[in-house]
Amino acid sequence: MPRDRVRWLPWQTRTASWQAAYNAACLYAVLVQRGLAREEQVITSLRRVVGNRDSGLERPYDWISNDPDFAPLLRFDSPHRNIRNFLTAQERRDYPARQTYRSREPTL
């Protein structure tokens, strides 16, 4: 994707760094708490982290859910439902439900 190309010049605004996208999400999370950013900005940055094939995060849910920058947004009494929904969906992707198979007894 064009947005995932590495930024070479200082005035270019895009970078392929998943770390930069994660740090941006953390910054937006703090700004959302102060009413200076929208929760969509947090989600967009986190999607860039999760969607980057070079990301070093095996299970992004673990990082996001344990990061203190996101903790106030993830509380049940937080008004930021979209961020909680994003994290719930990510948890399902990272930890899919186990499939169980019932063994059949051979019928005689």
N, C-alpha and C positions, 0 to 999 in steps of 0.2 A: 504494500500500500504506500502511496506517496507520503502519508503523514508519518510513516515509520522509517523514513530515510534519515540517516544521520545528519545532524545539523553541522555544517562546516563553517559558516560565516556568522559572526556575532549578531547580525541583524535578522537572521532567519529565525523564525519563531517555533519551529518544530524540531523534535529530536526523537530518536528511537529508544532512548534510555527509559527502561521500565522503572528504574530507580527514581528518575526525575518525575515520572508520572505519579509514583507512590508518594513522593515528597509533596507534590502539588496537591494530591488528595488530602494529605495530612494538613496542609496549610488551609485548604478550603474548609476542612472540617472545623478548624478553630474559628475561621471567619464566619461560618454558618452559625456557630454558637453565639456570636456577637451580632448577628443580623447583617453582616457585611457581604455575604455570598449566598448563593442558592444551593440547595442540596443536590440539584442536577449537576453542578460543577464537580462535586465530590464523586458522584456516580460515574460521570464521564471519565474522570481521571482514573478511577478504579477499573473501569472497563478497559482502558488502555493498558493497565498493568496486567490484568487477567488475559487479555487478548494478545499480548505480545509473545510471540513464539520463543523469544530469547529470554523471557522472564525466568529468573532463578527460583521462583516460588513454586514448590511442588503442590502445595495446597494453600492457595491464597486466603481461604477462609480463616485458617489458623492465624495468619499474620494480622489480618484486618480485625478479627474479633478480639485479639489480645493487645491491640495497639491502644495506648492511653489517649491518643488524639481522637479516636473514634468512640471511645467509651461513653461519653455523655450523649452522643447521637444514637447509640444502640440500646439505651435503657428503655424499658417498656413504657415508662411515662413520658418519653421524649416525643415531641410532635413530628419528628422526622421519620415518618412511616416509610417513605420511599427508600431510604438508606437501609432500614431494617429489612425491607422486602428484598433489596439487592443482596444483602448478606445471607438471608435465608435461602435464596435461590443459589447462591454460590456454595453454601454448605451442602445443598443437595447434589450439586455437581461434583464437589470434592469427596463427598461421602455418600455415594449412592446406596440405596437400601439393598441389603443382601437378599438375594433370591433364594428361596427355600424350595426344595423339591421333595415331595412325598414319595417315598419308595413304594412301589406297587408290589403287592404280594402276587405271585403267579397263581392264577386260577386253574384249578384242576378239573 
